């Protein structure tokens, strides 16, 4: 799967489209959390892990 949508970084193939989508979701969630203080650090880590797992399942 080597096309314009992927890039190999440190020997790991990265799907740029998925990586960008994840980054956008993480930034929005972090920004919202900073404003609302809804989640503490450990809960926020769980939320981030959940976002990553969702993207991996879609792959």
mmCIF file of the N, C-alpha and C atoms, coordinates in Angstrom:
data_MODEL
# 
_entry.id   MODEL 
# 
loop_
_atom_site.group_PDB 
_atom_site.id 
_atom_site.type_symbol 
_atom_site.label_atom_id 
_atom_site.label_alt_id 
_atom_site.label_comp_id 
_atom_site.label_asym_id 
_atom_site.label_entity_id 
_atom_site.label_seq_id 
_atom_site.pdbx_PDB_ins_code 
_atom_site.Cartn_x 
_atom_site.Cartn_y 
_atom_site.Cartn_z 
_atom_site.occupancy 
_atom_site.B_iso_or_equiv 
_atom_site.pdbx_formal_charge 
_atom_site.auth_seq_id 
_atom_site.auth_comp_id 
_atom_site.auth_asym_id 
_atom_site.auth_atom_id 
_atom_site.pdbx_PDB_model_num 
ATOM 1   N N  . UNK A 1 1  ? 0.841   -1.195 0.000  1.00 0.00 ? 1  UNK A N  1 
ATOM 2   C CA . UNK A 1 1  ? 0.000   0.000  0.000  1.00 0.00 ? 1  UNK A CA 1 
ATOM 3   C C  . UNK A 1 1  ? 0.878   1.247  0.000  1.00 0.00 ? 1  UNK A C  1 
ATOM 4   N N  . UNK A 1 2  ? 1.583   1.465  -1.054 1.00 0.00 ? 2  UNK A N  1 
ATOM 5   C CA . UNK A 1 2  ? 2.437   2.629  -1.160 1.00 0.00 ? 2  UNK A CA 1 
ATOM 6   C C  . UNK A 1 2  ? 1.869   3.548  -2.236 1.00 0.00 ? 2  UNK A C  1 
ATOM 7   N N  . UNK A 1 3  ? 1.176   4.585  -1.800 1.00 0.00 ? 3  UNK A N  1 
ATOM 8   C CA . UNK A 1 3  ? 0.643   5.568  -2.734 1.00 0.00 ? 3  UNK A CA 1 
ATOM 9   C C  . UNK A 1 3  ? 0.749   6.941  -2.089 1.00 0.00 ? 3  UNK A C  1 
ATOM 10  N N  . UNK A 1 4  ? 0.086   7.930  -2.650 1.00 0.00 ? 4  UNK A N  1 
ATOM 11  C CA . UNK A 1 4  ? 0.170   9.302  -2.162 1.00 0.00 ? 4  UNK A CA 1 
ATOM 12  C C  . UNK A 1 4  ? -0.453  9.469  -0.778 1.00 0.00 ? 4  UNK A C  1 
ATOM 13  N N  . UNK A 1 5  ? -1.281  8.516  -0.358 1.00 0.00 ? 5  UNK A N  1 
ATOM 14  C CA . UNK A 1 5  ? -1.983  8.610  0.920  1.00 0.00 ? 5  UNK A CA 1 
ATOM 15  C C  . UNK A 1 5  ? -1.161  8.055  2.081  1.00 0.00 ? 5  UNK A C  1 
ATOM 16  N N  . UNK A 1 6  ? -0.055  7.366  1.811  1.00 0.00 ? 6  UNK A N  1 
ATOM 17  C CA . UNK A 1 6  ? 0.741   6.762  2.874  1.00 0.00 ? 6  UNK A CA 1 
ATOM 18  C C  . UNK A 1 6  ? 2.167   7.267  2.826  1.00 0.00 ? 6  UNK A C  1 
ATOM 19  N N  . UNK A 1 7  ? 2.820   7.155  3.987  1.00 0.00 ? 7  UNK A N  1 
ATOM 20  C CA . UNK A 1 7  ? 4.213   7.563  4.098  1.00 0.00 ? 7  UNK A CA 1 
ATOM 21  C C  . UNK A 1 7  ? 4.872   6.637  5.109  1.00 0.00 ? 7  UNK A C  1 
ATOM 22  N N  . UNK A 1 8  ? 6.101   6.246  4.857  1.00 0.00 ? 8  UNK A N  1 
ATOM 23  C CA . UNK A 1 8  ? 6.824   5.385  5.787  1.00 0.00 ? 8  UNK A CA 1 
ATOM 24  C C  . UNK A 1 8  ? 7.714   6.266  6.654  1.00 0.00 ? 8  UNK A C  1 
ATOM 25  N N  . UNK A 1 9  ? 7.484   6.187  7.972  1.00 0.00 ? 9  UNK A N  1 
ATOM 26  C CA . UNK A 1 9  ? 8.250   6.954  8.946  1.00 0.00 ? 9  UNK A CA 1 
ATOM 27  C C  . UNK A 1 9  ? 8.815   5.976  9.962  1.00 0.00 ? 9  UNK A C  1 
ATOM 28  N N  . UNK A 1 10 ? 10.132  5.964  10.119 1.00 0.00 ? 10 UNK A N  1 
ATOM 29  C CA . UNK A 1 10 ? 10.823  5.045  11.036 1.00 0.00 ? 10 UNK A CA 1 
ATOM 30  C C  . UNK A 1 10 ? 10.406  3.599  10.802 1.00 0.00 ? 10 UNK A C  1 
ATOM 31  N N  . UNK A 1 11 ? 10.225  3.226  9.552  1.00 0.00 ? 11 UNK A N  1 
ATOM 32  C CA . UNK A 1 11 ? 9.875   1.853  9.211  1.00 0.00 ? 11 UNK A CA 1 
ATOM 33  C C  . UNK A 1 11 ? 8.418   1.502  9.416  1.00 0.00 ? 11 UNK A C  1 
ATOM 34  N N  . UNK A 1 12 ? 7.593   2.483  9.772  1.00 0.00 ? 12 UNK A N  1 
ATOM 35  C CA . UNK A 1 12 ? 6.169   2.247  10.001 1.00 0.00 ? 12 UNK A CA 1 
ATOM 36  C C  . UNK A 1 12 ? 5.381   2.958  8.913  1.00 0.00 ? 12 UNK A C  1 
ATOM 37  N N  . UNK A 1 13 ? 4.472   2.223  8.281  1.00 0.00 ? 13 UNK A N  1 
ATOM 38  C CA . UNK A 1 13 ? 3.644   2.804  7.228  1.00 0.00 ? 13 UNK A CA 1 
ATOM 39  C C  . UNK A 1 13 ? 2.499   3.584  7.861  1.00 0.00 ? 13 UNK A C  1 
ATOM 40  N N  . UNK A 1 14 ? 2.377   4.860  7.529  1.00 0.00 ? 14 UNK A N  1 
ATOM 41  C CA . UNK A 1 14 ? 1.378   5.757  8.101  1.00 0.00 ? 14 UNK A CA 1 
ATOM 42  C C  . UNK A 1 14 ? 0.386   6.159  7.020  1.00 0.00 ? 14 UNK A C  1 
ATOM 43  N N  . UNK A 1 15 ? -0.895  5.982  7.294  1.00 0.00 ? 15 UNK A N  1 
ATOM 44  C CA . UNK A 1 15 ? -1.955  6.452  6.407  1.00 0.00 ? 15 UNK A CA 1 
ATOM 45  C C  . UNK A 1 15 ? -2.197  7.919  6.771  1.00 0.00 ? 15 UNK A C  1 
ATOM 46  N N  . UNK A 1 16 ? -1.768  8.819  5.916  1.00 0.00 ? 16 UNK A N  1 
ATOM 47  C CA . UNK A 1 16 ? -1.816  10.249 6.215  1.00 0.00 ? 16 UNK A CA 1 
ATOM 48  C C  . UNK A 1 16 ? -3.238  10.756 6.423  1.00 0.00 ? 16 UNK A C  1 
ATOM 49  N N  . UNK A 1 17 ? -4.172  10.218 5.661  1.00 0.00 ? 17 UNK A N  1 
ATOM 50  C CA . UNK A 1 17 ? -5.565  10.648 5.781  1.00 0.00 ? 17 UNK A CA 1 
ATOM 51  C C  . UNK A 1 17 ? -6.106  10.324 7.175  1.00 0.00 ? 17 UNK A C  1 
ATOM 52  N N  . UNK A 1 18 ? -5.851  9.101  7.639  1.00 0.00 ? 18 UNK A N  1 
ATOM 53  C CA . UNK A 1 18 ? -6.311  8.698  8.970  1.00 0.00 ? 18 UNK A CA 1 
ATOM 54  C C  . UNK A 1 18 ? -5.576  9.462  10.063 1.00 0.00 ? 18 UNK A C  1 
ATOM 55  N N  . UNK A 1 19 ? -4.282  9.666  9.874  1.00 0.00 ? 19 UNK A N  1 
ATOM 56  C CA . UNK A 1 19 ? -3.491  10.384 10.875 1.00 0.00 ? 19 UNK A CA 1 
ATOM 57  C C  . UNK A 1 19 ? -3.999  11.816 11.026 1.00 0.00 ? 19 UNK A C  1 
ATOM 58  N N  . UNK A 1 20 ? -4.278  12.476 9.926  1.00 0.00 ? 20 UNK A N  1 
ATOM 59  C CA . UNK A 1 20 ? -4.793  13.841 9.988  1.00 0.00 ? 20 UNK A CA 1 
ATOM 60  C C  . UNK A 1 20 ? -6.174  13.897 10.626 1.00 0.00 ? 20 UNK A C  1 
ATOM 61  N N  . UNK A 1 21 ? -7.025  12.914 10.304 1.00 0.00 ? 21 UNK A N  1 
ATOM 62  C CA . UNK A 1 21 ? -8.357  12.860 10.894 1.00 0.00 ? 21 UNK A CA 1 
ATOM 63  C C  . UNK A 1 21 ? -8.264  12.669 12.410 1.00 0.00 ? 21 UNK A C  1 
ATOM 64  N N  . UNK A 1 22 ? -7.364  11.784 12.849 1.00 0.00 ? 22 UNK A N  1 
ATOM 65  C CA . UNK A 1 22 ? -7.171  11.554 14.285 1.00 0.00 ? 22 UNK A CA 1 
ATOM 66  C C  . UNK A 1 22 ? -6.658  12.812 14.979 1.00 0.00 ? 22 UNK A C  1 
ATOM 67  N N  . UNK A 1 23 ? -5.684  13.464 14.369 1.00 0.00 ? 23 UNK A N  1 
ATOM 68  C CA . UNK A 1 23 ? -5.132  14.678 14.962 1.00 0.00 ? 23 UNK A CA 1 
ATOM 69  C C  . UNK A 1 23 ? -6.191  15.759 15.135 1.00 0.00 ? 23 UNK A C  1 
ATOM 70  N N  . UNK A 1 24 ? -7.038  15.933 14.131 1.00 0.00 ? 24 UNK A N  1 
ATOM 71  C CA . UNK A 1 24 ? -8.098  16.938 14.225 1.00 0.00 ? 24 UNK A CA 1 
ATOM 72  C C  . UNK A 1 24 ? -9.052  16.611 15.374 1.00 0.00 ? 24 UNK A C  1 
ATOM 73  N N  . UNK A 1 25 ? -9.447  15.322 15.479 1.00 0.00 ? 25 UNK A N  1 
ATOM 74  C CA . UNK A 1 25 ? -10.355 14.915 16.559 1.00 0.00 ? 25 UNK A CA 1 
ATOM 75  C C  . UNK A 1 25 ? -9.709  15.116 17.923 1.00 0.00 ? 25 UNK A C  1 
ATOM 76  N N  . UNK A 1 26 ? -8.426  14.771 18.038 1.00 0.00 ? 26 UNK A N  1 
ATOM 77  C CA . UNK A 1 26 ? -7.726  14.922 19.310 1.00 0.00 ? 26 UNK A CA 1 
ATOM 78  C C  . UNK A 1 26 ? -7.591  16.387 19.712 1.00 0.00 ? 26 UNK A C  1 
ATOM 79  N N  . UNK A 1 27 ? -7.278  17.238 18.756 1.00 0.00 ? 27 UNK A N  1 
ATOM 80  C CA . UNK A 1 27 ? -7.126  18.665 19.051 1.00 0.00 ? 27 UNK A CA 1 
ATOM 81  C C  . UNK A 1 27 ? -8.450  19.259 19.498 1.00 0.00 ? 27 UNK A C  1 
ATOM 82  N N  . UNK A 1 28 ? -9.540  18.903 18.815 1.00 0.00 ? 28 UNK A N  1 
ATOM 83  C CA . UNK A 1 28 ? -10.855 19.417 19.197 1.00 0.00 ? 28 UNK A CA 1 
ATOM 84  C C  . UNK A 1 28 ? -11.223 18.938 20.597 1.00 0.00 ? 28 UNK A C  1 
ATOM 85  N N  . UNK A 1 29 ? -10.994 17.649 20.881 1.00 0.00 ? 29 UNK A N  1 
ATOM 86  C CA . UNK A 1 29 ? -11.338 17.094 22.193 1.00 0.00 ? 29 UNK A CA 1 
ATOM 87  C C  . UNK A 1 29 ? -10.508 17.750 23.290 1.00 0.00 ? 29 UNK A C  1 
ATOM 88  N N  . UNK A 1 30 ? -9.208  17.936 23.055 1.00 0.00 ? 30 UNK A N  1 
ATOM 89  C CA . UNK A 1 30 ? -8.342  18.593 24.036 1.00 0.00 ? 30 UNK A CA 1 
ATOM 90  C C  . UNK A 1 30 ? -8.764  20.042 24.269 1.00 0.00 ? 30 UNK A C  1 
ATOM 91  N N  . UNK A 1 31 ? -9.057  20.759 23.192 1.00 0.00 ? 31 UNK A N  1 
ATOM 92  C CA . UNK A 1 31 ? -9.471  22.157 23.314 1.00 0.00 ? 31 UNK A CA 1 
ATOM 93  C C  . UNK A 1 31 ? -10.760 22.274 24.115 1.00 0.00 ? 31 UNK A C  1 
ATOM 94  N N  . UNK A 1 32 ? -11.712 21.408 23.808 1.00 0.00 ? 32 UNK A N  1 
ATOM 95  C CA . UNK A 1 32 ? -12.977 21.405 24.536 1.00 0.00 ? 32 UNK A CA 1 
ATOM 96  C C  . UNK A 1 32 ? -12.748 21.077 26.005 1.00 0.00 ? 32 UNK A C  1 
ATOM 97  N N  . UNK A 1 33 ? -11.883 20.106 26.269 1.00 0.00 ? 33 UNK A N  1 
ATOM 98  C CA . UNK A 1 33 ? -11.618 19.703 27.641 1.00 0.00 ? 33 UNK A CA 1 
ATOM 99  C C  . UNK A 1 33 ? -10.915 20.810 28.426 1.00 0.00 ? 33 UNK A C  1 
ATOM 100 N N  . UNK A 1 34 ? -10.040 21.540 27.782 1.00 0.00 ? 34 UNK A N  1 
ATOM 101 C CA . UNK A 1 34 ? -9.358  22.648 28.460 1.00 0.00 ? 34 UNK A CA 1 
ATOM 102 C C  . UNK A 1 34 ? -10.375 23.703 28.886 1.00 0.00 ? 34 UNK A C  1 
ATOM 103 N N  . UNK A 1 35 ? -11.361 23.960 28.042 1.00 0.00 ? 35 UNK A N  1 
ATOM 104 C CA . UNK A 1 35 ? -12.381 24.965 28.357 1.00 0.00 ? 35 UNK A CA 1 
ATOM 105 C C  . UNK A 1 35 ? -13.354 24.478 29.427 1.00 0.00 ? 35 UNK A C  1 
ATOM 106 N N  . UNK A 1 36 ? -13.768 23.210 29.342 1.00 0.00 ? 36 UNK A N  1 
ATOM 107 C CA . UNK A 1 36 ? -14.805 22.701 30.243 1.00 0.00 ? 36 UNK A CA 1 
ATOM 108 C C  . UNK A 1 36 ? -14.250 21.988 31.465 1.00 0.00 ? 36 UNK A C  1 
ATOM 109 N N  . UNK A 1 37 ? -13.014 21.519 31.392 1.00 0.00 ? 37 UNK A N  1 
ATOM 110 C CA . UNK A 1 37 ? -12.388 20.734 32.470 1.00 0.00 ? 37 UNK A CA 1 
ATOM 111 C C  . UNK A 1 37 ? -13.244 19.530 32.849 1.00 0.00 ? 37 UNK A C  1 
ATOM 112 N N  . UNK A 1 38 ? -13.865 18.911 31.842 1.00 0.00 ? 38 UNK A N  1 
ATOM 113 C CA . UNK A 1 38 ? -14.758 17.776 32.049 1.00 0.00 ? 38 UNK A CA 1 
ATOM 114 C C  . UNK A 1 38 ? -13.986 16.520 32.457 1.00 0.00 ? 38 UNK A C  1 
ATOM 115 N N  . UNK A 1 39 ? -12.833 16.282 31.833 1.00 0.00 ? 39 UNK A N  1 
ATOM 116 C CA . UNK A 1 39 ? -12.048 15.082 32.095 1.00 0.00 ? 39 UNK A CA 1 
ATOM 117 C C  . UNK A 1 39 ? -10.744 15.444 32.792 1.00 0.00 ? 39 UNK A C  1 
ATOM 118 N N  . UNK A 1 40 ? -10.326 14.594 33.758 1.00 0.00 ? 40 UNK A N  1 
ATOM 119 C CA . UNK A 1 40 ? -9.002  14.784 34.341 1.00 0.00 ? 40 UNK A CA 1 
ATOM 120 C C  . UNK A 1 40 ? -7.986  14.105 33.425 1.00 0.00 ? 40 UNK A C  1 
ATOM 121 N N  . UNK A 1 41 ? -6.715  14.113 33.806 1.00 0.00 ? 41 UNK A N  1 
ATOM 122 C CA . UNK A 1 41 ? -5.663  13.610 32.916 1.00 0.00 ? 41 UNK A CA 1 
ATOM 123 C C  . UNK A 1 41 ? -5.853  12.138 32.558 1.00 0.00 ? 41 UNK A C  1 
ATOM 124 N N  . UNK A 1 42 ? -6.166  11.302 33.536 1.00 0.00 ? 42 UNK A N  1 
ATOM 125 C CA . UNK A 1 42 ? -6.297  9.873  33.240 1.00 0.00 ? 42 UNK A CA 1 
ATOM 126 C C  . UNK A 1 42 ? -7.529  9.600  32.370 1.00 0.00 ? 42 UNK A C  1 
ATOM 127 N N  . UNK A 1 43 ? -8.622  10.333 32.603 1.00 0.00 ? 43 UNK A N  1 
ATOM 128 C CA . UNK A 1 43 ? -9.809  10.160 31.768 1.00 0.00 ? 43 UNK A CA 1 
ATOM 129 C C  . UNK A 1 43 ? -9.545  10.639 30.345 1.00 0.00 ? 43 UNK A C  1 
ATOM 130 N N  . UNK A 1 44 ? -8.786  11.708 30.220 1.00 0.00 ? 44 UNK A N  1 
ATOM 131 C CA . UNK A 1 44 ? -8.457  12.231 28.896 1.00 0.00 ? 44 UNK A CA 1 
ATOM 132 C C  . UNK A 1 44 ? -7.570  11.236 28.147 1.00 0.00 ? 44 UNK A C  1 
ATOM 133 N N  . UNK A 1 45 ? -6.652  10.591 28.850 1.00 0.00 ? 45 UNK A N  1 
ATOM 134 C CA . UNK A 1 45 ? -5.810  9.571  28.224 1.00 0.00 ? 45 UNK A CA 1 
ATOM 135 C C  . UNK A 1 45 ? -6.672  8.427  27.704 1.00 0.00 ? 45 UNK A C  1 
ATOM 136 N N  . UNK A 1 46 ? -7.700  8.047  28.452 1.00 0.00 ? 46 UNK A N  1 
ATOM 137 C CA . UNK A 1 46 ? -8.622  6.995  28.010 1.00 0.00 ? 46 UNK A CA 1 
ATOM 138 C C  . UNK A 1 46 ? -9.375  7.431  26.758 1.00 0.00 ? 46 UNK A C  1 
ATOM 139 N N  . UNK A 1 47 ? -9.783  8.697  26.721 1.00 0.00 ? 47 UNK A N  1 
ATOM 140 C CA . UNK A 1 47 ? -10.493 9.217  25.547 1.00 0.00 ? 47 UNK A CA 1 
ATOM 141 C C  . UNK A 1 47 ? -9.584  9.186  24.312 1.00 0.00 ? 47 UNK A C  1 
ATOM 142 N N  . UNK A 1 48 ? -8.330  9.565  24.484 1.00 0.00 ? 48 UNK A N  1 
ATOM 143 C CA . UNK A 1 48 ? -7.372  9.562  23.377 1.00 0.00 ? 48 UNK A CA 1 
ATOM 144 C C  . UNK A 1 48 ? -7.141  8.129  22.898 1.00 0.00 ? 48 UNK A C  1 
ATOM 145 N N  . UNK A 1 49 ? -6.979  7.204  23.837 1.00 0.00 ? 49 UNK A N  1 
ATOM 146 C CA . UNK A 1 49 ? -6.797  5.794  23.486 1.00 0.00 ? 49 UNK A CA 1 
ATOM 147 C C  . UNK A 1 49 ? -7.998  5.277  22.700 1.00 0.00 ? 49 UNK A C  1 
ATOM 148 N N  . UNK A 1 50 ? -9.193  5.687  23.107 1.00 0.00 ? 50 UNK A N  1 
ATOM 149 C CA . UNK A 1 50 ? -10.421 5.263  22.429 1.00 0.00 ? 50 UNK A CA 1 
ATOM 150 C C  . UNK A 1 50 ? -10.442 5.762  20.978 1.00 0.00 ? 50 UNK A C  1 
ATOM 151 N N  . UNK A 1 51 ? -10.045 7.009  20.766 1.00 0.00 ? 51 UNK A N  1 
ATOM 152 C CA . UNK A 1 51 ? -10.008 7.576  19.412 1.00 0.00 ? 51 UNK A CA 1 
ATOM 153 C C  . UNK A 1 51 ? -9.032  6.790  18.541 1.00 0.00 ? 51 UNK A C  1 
ATOM 154 N N  . UNK A 1 52 ? -7.865  6.457  19.093 1.00 0.00 ? 52 UNK A N  1 
ATOM 155 C CA . UNK A 1 52 ? -6.864  5.704  18.337 1.00 0.00 ? 52 UNK A CA 1 
ATOM 156 C C  . UNK A 1 52 ? -7.383  4.314  18.008 1.00 0.00 ? 52 UNK A C  1 
ATOM 157 N N  . UNK A 1 53 ? -8.009  3.655  18.985 1.00 0.00 ? 53 UNK A N  1 
ATOM 158 C CA . UNK A 1 53 ? -8.549  2.314  18.753 1.00 0.00 ? 53 UNK A CA 1 
ATOM 159 C C  . UNK A 1 53 ? -9.643  2.331  17.687 1.00 0.00 ? 53 UNK A C  1 
ATOM 160 N N  . UNK A 1 54 ? -10.478 3.373  17.677 1.00 0.00 ? 54 UNK A N  1 
ATOM 161 C CA . UNK A 1 54 ? -11.523 3.477  16.662 1.00 0.00 ? 54 UNK A CA 1 
ATOM 162 C C  . UNK A 1 54 ? -10.915 3.569  15.266 1.00 0.00 ? 54 UNK A C  1 
ATOM 163 N N  . UNK A 1 55 ? -9.848  4.322  15.113 1.00 0.00 ? 55 UNK A N  1 
ATOM 164 C CA . UNK A 1 55 ? -9.202  4.461  13.804 1.00 0.00 ? 55 UNK A CA 1 
ATOM 165 C C  . UNK A 1 55 ? -8.550  3.151  13.390 1.00 0.00 ? 55 UNK A C  1 
ATOM 166 N N  . UNK A 1 56 ? -7.959  2.433  14.328 1.00 0.00 ? 56 UNK A N  1 
ATOM 167 C CA . UNK A 1 56 ? -7.311  1.176  14.003 1.00 0.00 ? 56 UNK A CA 1 
ATOM 168 C C  . UNK A 1 56 ? -8.336  0.139  13.571 1.00 0.00 ? 56 UNK A C  1 
ATOM 169 N N  . UNK A 1 57 ? -9.498  0.109  14.241 1.00 0.00 ? 57 UNK A N  1 
ATOM 170 C CA . UNK A 1 57 ? -10.553 -0.822 13.857 1.00 0.00 ? 57 UNK A CA 1 
ATOM 171 C C  . UNK A 1 57 ? -11.032 -0.558 12.437 1.00 0.00 ? 57 UNK A C  1 
ATOM 172 N N  . UNK A 1 58 ? -11.084 0.693  12.046 1.00 0.00 ? 58 UNK A N  1 
ATOM 173 C CA . UNK A 1 58 ? -11.541 1.044  10.700 1.00 0.00 ? 58 UNK A CA 1 
ATOM 174 C C  . UNK A 1 58 ? -10.540 0.603  9.646  1.00 0.00 ? 58 UNK A C  1 
ATOM 175 N N  . UNK A 1 59 ? -9.307  0.362  10.031 1.00 0.00 ? 59 UNK A N  1 
ATOM 176 C CA . UNK A 1 59 ? -8.253  -0.045 9.102  1.00 0.00 ? 59 UNK A CA 1 
ATOM 177 C C  . UNK A 1 59 ? -8.373  -1.500 8.850  1.00 0.00 ? 59 UNK A C  1 
# 
